[in-house]
Amino acid sequence: MLTSCRARARSPLWLAVPAAVAISITGGTSAFAGYIETTGCVGRWAMWSCVTIGKARVGDTYVRHVPEAFGDAEKAAQSERDHRWIARCHPIIVQDGYGVPRYRYAAPGCEFGINKD
């Protein structure tokens, strides 16, 4: 155990300096627009490893696209589909042997929300 501590203490510091310079240069460069790059390093002294991952950026990552609001015709059609599904499947909640509530349906395929009518 003492040997490993001495070997560790004698590890050359001059290897850490070029590593720090390489990391600072890589992290300090700016990427061109439309490309994202990140670098991560693990380790200490002479035993370290760095990984750089890059990806072409498609659009703004902070923009969330919200679907358009339903119109009256789409709302009516959705409501009609729901009513037909409920009339066909008759969903009920039944507790299983462990007391967990589970849905049961009167027709096959209803567990997937599929209306075959």
RALINCOR-V866150 format. One record per residue. RES is the residue in one small letter. NEAR is the number of other C-alpha atoms within 8 Angstrom. Layout:
res=<RES	RES>
near=<NEAR	NEAR>
This chain:
res=<m	l	t	s	c	r	a	r	a	r	s	p	l	w	l	a	v	p	a	a	v	a	i	s	i	t	g	g	t	s	a	f	a	g	y	i	e	t	t	g	c	v	g	r	w	a	m	w	s	c	v	t	i	g	k	a	r	v	g	d	t	y	v	r	h	v	p	e	a	f	g	d	a	e	k	a	a	q	s	e	r	d	h	r	w	i	a	r	c	h	p	i	i	v	q	d	g	y	g	v	p	r	y	r	y	a	a	p	g	c	e	f	g	i	n	k	d>
near=<4	5	6	7	8	8	8	7	6	6	8	8	8	6	9	10	8	8	8	8	8	8	8	8	8	8	8	6	6	4	7	5	4	7	10	9	9	8	10	7	8	7	7	6	10	9	6	9	7	8	7	8	7	8	7	7	9	6	4	6	7	4	5	5	4	4	4	4	4	7	6	6	7	8	9	8	8	8	8	8	9	8	8	10	13	9	7	9	10	9	9	7	8	8	9	8	5	5	6	7	8	8	8	9	11	9	7	6	8	12	8	5	7	8	10	3	3>
